[in-house]
Amino acid sequence: MRIDESWERFDGFVDAYQESMDRLGARPFWRLTREYFADLRETLGDCVHLCVVERNGVLAAAGMLTEVDGIVEYHLAGTFDAFVGDSPSKLLIHFARGWAQERGHRVLHLAGSLRSGDPLHHFKAGFSPTSHPVYSWRVVSDDAIYSTLVERWEAGRRATADPIDGYFPAYRKDDPGIHNAG
């Protein structure tokens, strides 16, 4: 377990994430592209880190950790199918806890889950009895770019696609790849 300072395992992380989403039958919203992760890394700079778990030099699991103002967040992670039985994501979280503590952070936030009691919630709740309500903001910081992305989504969607109907961000309703355009 280590922080991959050079990001040499970045493509492996993306592959592990995508394999995990396939295995878990994740909804399209969570099927993020390599470009999404690359943009996130570029945008967050030194505030994002790649944590990897390797077994005999083979990548088993990896996750992105963000750190801001004393809080480290276990943001997005993936485990290769061949290693699921070994639970490398538990090792990743254990390593992240120690790494965060060594850096003087006061909180390791495992993020939430969409539904209380689902398998992801159960997994994360196994690390601590502490929980907090989840709040999210729906903010558009650049109207012109947001409008362009929505227009591209509308132009590229299938005729059978559901209407936007309050979905946010609208351009991620059906196609997780469109949000990276432009």
N, C-alpha and C positions, 0 to 999 in steps of 0.2 A: 504494500500500500504506500502510495506516495502522491505528492502533488507533482504533476507533470509540467514543470516550469517552461519547457520548450514547446509544449502542445504537440509533441510528436505523435501522440495517441489520439489526436482529434478525430481523424477519420474513423478510427476504431470505435471511439465513443459514439459517433453518429450512427455507425452500423449497429452497435449494441442497443442504442436507444430505439432505432427503427425495428430491430428484431423483437425487442420487448413490447413495443406497441402492437406488432403483429400477433405475438403470443397472447397478449391480453385482450385482443379484439378492441383496441382503443378507438374511440370515435374520431372522425376526421379532424376535429379541432386540435387533437393532440399529436397528429402525424406531421410533425415539424420537419422541415427540410434542412439539408446541410447549410444552405444559404442563411436560413434563420439563425442557426447556431453561430455561423461565422459573423453575421451582423451583430449578434448579441455580444460576442467576444470583442469585436472591434469597438462597439459602443461603450461597453463597460470597462474596457482596458484593464488596468491593474486591480479592479474590483471583482474580477471573475477569475476563477482558478479551475483547472481540470484535475480532478482526483481520480486516480486509477488503482484498480486491484488487479494484480497479475499473478498468475500461477505458472511457475517454471518458464517465465518470459512470455507467456501467452496472456493477452488481455481477457479478463473474465468479466469485469464490470467497470464502469466509469460514470462520473457525474460532475456536473458543473456546480461549483460553490460560489456564491457571491458573498462579499463582505463589505459592510457599510456601517459605520458608527457603532461598533461593538456588537454587531449582529452578523452571524454567518448563516446563510440560508442554503440548504440542500435544495437546489433549484430543480434540475432535471437530470435524470440518470437512466442508465440502461444496463442490463445484464444479458450476456449471450446465453442462448438456450442450453448449450452444453454445460454451463456452470450453475444453472438455477438451483440444483440440488445442494450445492455447496454454500449457498446464501452469501455470495460475495457482497451484496448490497448492505448486509448487516456489518460486514467488516469495513466497508467504505464509510458508513455512518460513524462507527466506532473510531476510525482513524480521524475523520473530520472533527469529531468532538475534541480529541486531544490536540489536533492541529489548531483549532480555533482557540482553545484554552491557552496554548503556548503563545499565541499571538496577542493575548490579552483581551479577547472578546468575551462577552458575558452571556451570550445566547447563541445556541445552535438551533435554528428554526427549521423544522422538517417540512414546513408548508402544510397544506391541507389536503383534503380530498373532497370530491363533489358530494358525497353522501356519507353521513355518519354511519359507521358500521360496515361499510363496504370493505373489501380486502385491503385496499390501500390505506384506508383509515385504521383498520385493525393492525396492519404492519407498523405504521408510524406510532400509533398509541402504545405499542409494545416497548418503546424506548423511554417513555415518561408519562406519568399520570397528568401532567400539566396540559391543559388545552385552553384555547381562547376562541371567541367567535371570529368568523371570517367576514371581512368587509372588503369590497372592491369598488374602485372608482371607474366610471365610464367617462373618459376625458379624451377629447380630440384636441391635440395641441397645434395642428396645422390643417386648417379646413381645406385648403387647396389640394394638398397631398391626399388627405382622407377622401375627398370627392373623386379624385382621379382613381384611387384604388377601388372605390365602390363602383365607379363606371366600368372599370376593367372587369370587375367581378360580374357585373350585370351582363356585359357583352360576352363573357366567356362561359356563363353558366348554361346548364342544360335546360331545355324547355320544361322539363318536369321538376325542376328545382322548386323547393318551397320558397315562399316569399320571405323577405328579410324579417318582417314582424318583430322589431325590437332586438334582434340579435346584434350583439356588439363584440368585436367590430364586424360590421356587415360584410366586409370583403373576405371574412374567414368562414362564412356560413357553410359552404359546400366544398370548397377547394383550398386545402391548407397551403398549396404552393403559390397561389395568386398573391398572397400578402407580401411576398418578397419581390414582386415586380416593381420596377421603377426606382 
